[in-house]
Amino acid sequence: MDTDRTREELYPIDRGWAWVVLFACFFEQLLLIGTHASFGILFNEFQMAYSSSATIISLSLSVQTIVLSLLSLFILSIGSRYLSNRVFVMMGGLTSFAAYMINAFLPDISYLILSQGILFGLTHAFAQGPALVILGKYFKKYRGLATTLANVGASSGIFIFPLVLRELIDSYGLQGALVIHSGLLLNFLVAGSLLRPLSFYDKRSMKPVAKHKREEESEKLLQDQKPVIVKSIVSESQPSGQPVSNIIDDSDKVQGTNQNCQNSFKDSLQLHPINDSLESYTRNRTFSDSQKERPKNRMTNDHLKSEMSHSTRSLNKVLDRMVISGDLAVASSIGDISGSVYSVCGSKSEVHVKPEDQHTNSVEETQETKDRVLTFLKELIGLKCLKIRIFRIWLVVAFFGILGAAQIITYIPPLAAEKGVDKSQRVLLLTIVGASDLAGKFVLTIITFFNIFPKDIMIAVSLWMIAAVFFCVPVFTDFSHFVVLAAVLGSCTGVYFALFPAVMADLVGLENLSGAMGLTMLAHGLSLTIGNPILGAIKDTTGSFVGSFLYTGGCTFVSALAMTICYLYGKKIKRHTQNRHDVIEIVADEPCQG
């Protein structure tokens, strides 16, 4: 094995198991986003079954986003250090099963806050962020392509799940359909099991590399070492006035192996016998030896100094008796050190501590605790990412854009019902959203693979188109108008979700991606938490969902404007960085003036 290969080269980046991870993320997105999008059908069903207002059901969606945003922040910044992304996605499978099983047996519509709000919010937090993070780690060159293909799963889910759910409701009723749906969501366990963490390859590859390095270092040590005998051990045994050079040749003239070194040491001992036998230097010190030397009365400062001095002399003796060899053989016993250190440690409790010292220690411990808490909060919130100015602009994009890119699709069937579109056509609208999203993803895949347009400008254009179609909602009157709305939303909203992880990686770097993802999820959650009750309240106040769509159009307009600024600012930074590199190259190429 080539030991010069880095750890990153041993990971299957853009190859091998990375494509299995891509398939798992595709499947996870199909289940998660398909279930989320098909809730628009359940929206009407719950209203009719429980005679509920739109505000109550929207409130459950707000609770869902609160749980999603807060828990995503914790999972992606702190929780990922203790549990793998695989575990989180599989936990999402269990919570989604519980959520829809409770939905099937709701005693009252208020319990929807527990099931759809809290439990399915946990599913979103467990499955969405961790899956995207591990996908970004497995791909580098094809990261944009990978995230696009993974989001094709979301498009497929939007296309398939509304049709399946409508058929299940017609065949088995609302309760039976929800029970079957809960069983389908257990497939999160299958998708999560395929998300193998990169640490798996650390365990496989680093063991032979470390073993080879140890063997190489050991061989180098044996080749380069010289036999050296510390002069102090010789001076203790030689007669007064006899030069050391008579005992052993100068070590710089000796070139031998480890065996020659040990033979030289033995010869020196034979020529000049030491007063104590060799066994006295190699005998292990026992606990009783230490007890004999310890003073029986209370330890004073003088005794403490004496013990510390004894420890120092013992350590010096060990170093003086050391023979540098391949095995690093030591002629003295390390019991001298351990016994003396035990004596010093035992005297620690005997030393009187002044009250002012106790106060100083208490203040230091309090400050240390505060520092730990502050460090934890910084890691939790991801303050390192907030120092990046362009990322702060991105948070504005995420906050105002998510309402139009995600949540508003849930309100298309209620709006169509309000305009007199029949039930079968309302289901078809969601299918059109999924089909146009799927077609848009394939076009987006080609664009990102050949790098035809920058990723951030594509997000900006899609947000502008979504805002424009929302402002046209007041003039929609029949099914054909809603087909245009569904087609534009399907083809444009997928661009945002397909490209924003790759755009974030470019903005903050791969090392900050997890924290940036957590803050983005927080921005998404806060926006949806505030937006959902507003959308429901507008409908209940005005009696129509048209005002809700106009509100969403205004938010999307702000997001599109911020994304345009983000693109222009990023372009300015790249140009400034390139100019600096050009200046450095010009200066480096100039000949030195003598």
Solvent accessible surface area in square Angstrom, and as a share of the most:
residue,aa,sasa,rsa
1,M,131,0.58
2,D,83,0.43
3,T,32,0.19
4,D,122,0.63
5,R,105,0.38
6,T,73,0.42
7,R,116,0.42
8,E,113,0.51
9,E,96,0.43
10,L,30,0.15
11,Y,25,0.10
12,P,9,0.05
13,I,43,0.22
14,D,29,0.15
15,R,120,0.44
16,G,52,0.50
17,W,66,0.23
18,A,0,0.00
19,W,102,0.36
20,V,47,0.27
21,V,0,0.00
22,L,14,0.07
23,F,116,0.48
24,A,0,0.00
25,C,1,0.00
26,F,56,0.24
27,F,53,0.22
28,E,0,0.00
29,Q,2,0.01
30,L,25,0.13
31,L,6,0.03
32,L,0,0.00
33,I,32,0.16
34,G,0,0.00
35,T,0,0.00
36,H,28,0.13
37,A,5,0.04
38,S,0,0.00
39,F,3,0.01
40,G,0,0.00
41,I,9,0.04
42,L,0,0.00
43,F,0,0.00
44,N,25,0.13
45,E,21,0.09
46,F,0,0.00
47,Q,42,0.19
48,M,125,0.56
49,A,64,0.50
50,Y,67,0.26
51,S,106,0.68
52,S,19,0.12
53,S,53,0.34
54,A,2,0.01
55,T,50,0.29
56,I,65,0.33
57,I,0,0.00
58,S,0,0.00
59,L,72,0.36
60,S,0,0.00
61,L,4,0.02
62,S,3,0.02
63,V,30,0.17
64,Q,5,0.02
65,T,3,0.02
66,I,67,0.34
67,V,27,0.16
68,L,18,0.09
69,S,1,0.01
70,L,103,0.51
71,L,44,0.22
72,S,1,0.00
73,L,18,0.09
74,F,87,0.36
75,I,3,0.01
76,L,3,0.02
77,S,13,0.08
78,I,10,0.05
79,G,6,0.06
80,S,47,0.30
81,R,142,0.52
82,Y,171,0.65
83,L,80,0.40
84,S,34,0.22
85,N,18,0.09
86,R,74,0.27
87,V,55,0.31
88,F,9,0.04
89,V,0,0.00
90,M,61,0.27
91,M,66,0.29
92,G,0,0.00
93,G,0,0.00
94,L,102,0.51
95,T,22,0.13
96,S,0,0.00
97,F,68,0.28
98,A,34,0.26
99,A,0,0.00
100,Y,0,0.00
101,M,57,0.26
102,I,58,0.30
103,N,3,0.01
104,A,7,0.05
105,F,115,0.48
106,L,13,0.06
107,P,98,0.62
108,D,65,0.34
109,I,21,0.10
110,S,57,0.37
111,Y,105,0.40
112,L,1,0.00
113,I,49,0.25
114,L,78,0.39
115,S,0,0.00
116,Q,3,0.01
117,G,0,0.00
118,I,68,0.34
119,L,31,0.15
120,F,0,0.00
121,G,0,0.00
122,L,41,0.20
123,T,0,0.00
124,H,13,0.06
125,A,0,0.00
126,F,18,0.08
127,A,0,0.00
128,Q,17,0.07
129,G,1,0.01
130,P,1,0.01
131,A,0,0.00
132,L,5,0.02
133,V,5,0.03
134,I,3,0.02
135,L,0,0.00
136,G,3,0.03
137,K,87,0.37
138,Y,0,0.00
139,F,1,0.00
140,K,146,0.62
141,K,156,0.66
142,Y,65,0.25
143,R,31,0.11
144,G,14,0.13
145,L,25,0.12
146,A,1,0.00
147,T,1,0.01
148,T,0,0.00
149,L,52,0.26
150,A,0,0.00
151,N,4,0.02
152,V,11,0.06
153,G,0,0.00
154,A,7,0.05
155,S,0,0.00
156,S,14,0.09
157,G,0,0.00
158,I,11,0.06
159,F,71,0.30
160,I,73,0.37
161,F,15,0.06
162,P,0,0.00
163,L,77,0.38
164,V,59,0.34
165,L,2,0.01
166,R,31,0.11
167,E,109,0.49
168,L,24,0.12
169,I,14,0.07
170,D,96,0.50
171,S,68,0.44
172,Y,137,0.52
173,G,32,0.31
174,L,37,0.18
175,Q,95,0.42
176,G,23,0.22
177,A,0,0.00
178,L,1,0.00
179,V,53,0.30
180,I,67,0.34
181,H,3,0.01
182,S,0,0.00
183,G,33,0.32
184,L,67,0.34
185,L,0,0.00
186,L,64,0.32
187,N,49,0.25
188,F,0,0.00
189,L,55,0.28
190,V,82,0.47
191,A,0,0.00
192,G,0,0.00
193,S,49,0.32
194,L,48,0.24
195,L,1,0.00
196,R,51,0.18
197,P,32,0.20
198,L,32,0.16
199,S,56,0.36
200,F,71,0.29
201,Y,23,0.09
202,D,31,0.16
203,K,140,0.59
204,R,154,0.56
205,S,17,0.11
206,M,58,0.26
207,K,146,0.62
208,P,56,0.35
209,V,11,0.06
210,A,37,0.29
211,K,115,0.49
212,H,77,0.35
213,K,91,0.39
214,R,150,0.55
215,E,96,0.43
216,E,95,0.43
217,E,113,0.51
218,S,58,0.37
219,E,101,0.45
220,K,130,0.55
221,L,94,0.47
222,L,80,0.40
223,Q,128,0.57
224,D,89,0.46
225,Q,18,0.08
226,K,86,0.36
227,P,5,0.03
228,V,53,0.31
229,I,19,0.10
230,V,45,0.26
231,K,145,0.61
232,S,31,0.20
233,I,11,0.06
234,V,8,0.05
235,S,59,0.38
236,E,96,0.43
237,S,22,0.14
238,Q,36,0.16
239,P,80,0.51
240,S,122,0.79
241,G,81,0.78
242,Q,53,0.23
243,P,69,0.44
244,V,44,0.25
245,S,85,0.55
246,N,93,0.48
247,I,14,0.07
248,I,41,0.21
249,D,102,0.53
250,D,81,0.42
251,S,31,0.20
252,D,98,0.51
253,K,164,0.69
254,V,41,0.23
255,Q,140,0.62
256,G,19,0.18
257,T,83,0.48
258,N,32,0.16
259,Q,104,0.46
260,N,72,0.37
261,C,1,0.01
262,Q,50,0.22
263,N,59,0.30
264,S,34,0.22
265,F,25,0.10
266,K,116,0.49
267,D,74,0.38
268,S,9,0.06
269,L,35,0.17
270,Q,139,0.62
271,L,115,0.57
272,H,20,0.09
273,P,99,0.62
274,I,34,0.17
275,N,144,0.74
276,D,79,0.41
277,S,64,0.42
278,L,85,0.42
279,E,118,0.53
280,S,61,0.39
281,Y,19,0.07
282,T,70,0.41
283,R,141,0.51
284,N,117,0.60
285,R,50,0.18
286,T,70,0.41
287,F,127,0.53
288,S,57,0.37
289,D,26,0.13
290,S,6,0.04
291,Q,70,0.31
292,K,163,0.69
293,E,91,0.41
294,R,62,0.23
295,P,42,0.26
296,K,207,0.88
297,N,97,0.50
298,R,176,0.64
299,M,19,0.08
300,T,67,0.39
301,N,93,0.48
302,D,106,0.55
303,H,60,0.27
304,L,35,0.17
305,K,138,0.59
306,S,66,0.43
307,E,21,0.09
308,M,100,0.45
309,S,50,0.32
310,H,51,0.23
311,S,21,0.13
312,T,76,0.44
313,R,128,0.47
314,S,5,0.03
315,L,81,0.40
316,N,71,0.37
317,K,94,0.40
318,V,10,0.05
319,L,90,0.45
320,D,46,0.24
321,R,28,0.10
322,M,43,0.19
323,V,9,0.05
324,I,80,0.41
325,S,2,0.01
326,G,23,0.22
327,D,107,0.55
328,L,103,0.51
329,A,46,0.36
330,V,56,0.32
331,A,12,0.10
332,S,8,0.05
333,S,13,0.08
334,I,124,0.63
335,G,7,0.07
336,D,32,0.17
337,I,52,0.26
338,S,69,0.45
339,G,7,0.06
340,S,3,0.02
341,V,70,0.40
342,Y,95,0.36
343,S,4,0.03
344,V,39,0.23
345,C,81,0.49
346,G,29,0.28
347,S,1,0.01
348,K,159,0.67
349,S,101,0.65
350,E,64,0.29
351,V,52,0.30
352,H,154,0.69
353,V,71,0.41
354,K,113,0.48
355,P,95,0.60
356,E,104,0.47
357,D,64,0.33
358,Q,107,0.48
359,H,126,0.56
360,T,67,0.39
361,N,75,0.38
362,S,60,0.39
363,V,79,0.45
364,E,102,0.46
365,E,112,0.50
366,T,70,0.41
367,Q,96,0.43
368,E,94,0.42
369,T,63,0.37
370,K,125,0.53
371,D,66,0.34
372,R,139,0.51
373,V,81,0.46
374,L,94,0.47
375,T,69,0.40
376,F,84,0.35
377,L,76,0.38
378,K,95,0.40
379,E,62,0.28
380,L,34,0.17
381,I,65,0.33
382,G,9,0.09
383,L,61,0.30
384,K,131,0.56
385,C,4,0.02
386,L,48,0.24
387,K,163,0.69
388,I,48,0.25
389,R,144,0.52
390,I,12,0.06
391,F,0,0.00
392,R,104,0.38
393,I,37,0.19
394,W,0,0.00
395,L,35,0.17
396,V,61,0.35
397,V,0,0.00
398,A,0,0.00
399,F,59,0.25
400,F,63,0.26
401,G,0,0.00
402,I,5,0.03
403,L,2,0.01
404,G,0,0.00
405,A,1,0.01
406,A,18,0.14
407,Q,2,0.01
408,I,0,0.00
409,I,11,0.06
410,T,2,0.01
411,Y,0,0.00
412,I,0,0.00
413,P,3,0.02
414,P,9,0.06
415,L,0,0.00
416,A,0,0.00
417,A,41,0.32
418,E,67,0.30
419,K,67,0.29
420,G,67,0.64
421,V,10,0.05
422,D,75,0.39
423,K,94,0.40
424,S,80,0.52
425,Q,60,0.27
426,R,39,0.14
427,V,10,0.06
428,L,79,0.39
429,L,0,0.00
430,L,0,0.00
431,T,11,0.07
432,I,38,0.19
433,V,1,0.00
434,G,0,0.00
435,A,41,0.32
436,S,20,0.13
437,D,6,0.03
438,L,46,0.23
439,A,58,0.45
440,G,18,0.17
441,K,3,0.01
442,F,112,0.47
443,V,87,0.50
444,L,6,0.03
445,T,19,0.11
446,I,100,0.51
447,I,31,0.16
448,T,18,0.10
449,F,107,0.44
450,F,135,0.56
451,N,118,0.61
452,I,94,0.48
453,F,108,0.45
454,P,66,0.41
455,K,50,0.21
456,D,29,0.15
457,I,44,0.22
458,M,20,0.09
459,I,0,0.00
460,A,1,0.01
461,V,79,0.45
462,S,5,0.03
463,L,0,0.00
464,W,90,0.32
465,M,97,0.43
466,I,0,0.00
467,A,2,0.02
468,A,56,0.44
469,V,12,0.07
470,F,0,0.00
471,F,98,0.41
472,C,62,0.37
473,V,0,0.00
474,P,62,0.39
475,V,103,0.59
476,F,15,0.06
477,T,91,0.53
478,D,69,0.36
479,F,48,0.20
480,S,66,0.42
481,H,63,0.28
482,F,0,0.00
483,V,44,0.25
484,V,83,0.47
485,L,0,0.00
486,A,0,0.00
487,A,36,0.28
488,V,30,0.17
489,L,0,0.00
490,G,0,0.00
491,S,39,0.25
492,C,7,0.04
493,T,7,0.04
494,G,5,0.05
495,V,20,0.12
496,Y,0,0.00
497,F,44,0.18
498,A,0,0.00
499,L,0,0.00
500,F,2,0.01
501,P,6,0.04
502,A,3,0.03
503,V,5,0.03
504,M,0,0.00
505,A,7,0.05
506,D,95,0.49
507,L,33,0.16
508,V,8,0.05
509,G,21,0.20
510,L,79,0.39
511,E,140,0.63
512,N,19,0.10
513,L,6,0.03
514,S,29,0.19
515,G,16,0.15
516,A,0,0.00
517,M,0,0.00
518,G,0,0.00
519,L,9,0.05
520,T,0,0.00
521,M,6,0.02
522,L,35,0.18
523,A,11,0.08
524,H,9,0.04
525,G,0,0.00
526,L,85,0.42
527,S,9,0.06
528,L,11,0.05
529,T,27,0.16
530,I,91,0.46
531,G,2,0.02
532,N,0,0.00
533,P,44,0.28
534,I,58,0.29
535,L,0,0.00
536,G,0,0.00
537,A,47,0.37
538,I,39,0.20
539,K,51,0.22
540,D,70,0.36
541,T,114,0.66
542,T,89,0.52
543,G,51,0.49
544,S,27,0.17
545,F,6,0.03
546,V,26,0.15
547,G,23,0.22
548,S,0,0.00
549,F,0,0.00
550,L,70,0.35
551,Y,72,0.27
552,T,0,0.00
553,G,0,0.00
554,G,29,0.28
555,C,18,0.11
556,T,0,0.00
557,F,90,0.37
558,V,61,0.35
559,S,0,0.00
560,A,0,0.00
561,L,85,0.42
562,A,10,0.08
563,M,0,0.00
564,T,38,0.22
565,I,88,0.45
566,C,3,0.02
567,Y,40,0.15
568,L,101,0.50
569,Y,54,0.21
570,G,11,0.11
571,K,105,0.45
572,K,122,0.52
573,I,71,0.36
574,K,149,0.63
575,R,132,0.48
576,H,111,0.50
577,T,57,0.33
578,Q,100,0.44
579,N,80,0.41
580,R,145,0.53
581,H,92,0.41
582,D,55,0.29
583,V,88,0.51
584,I,104,0.53
585,E,106,0.48
586,I,104,0.53
587,V,94,0.54
588,A,78,0.60
589,D,118,0.61
590,E,104,0.47
591,P,106,0.66
592,C,133,0.80
593,Q,163,0.72
594,G,128,1.23
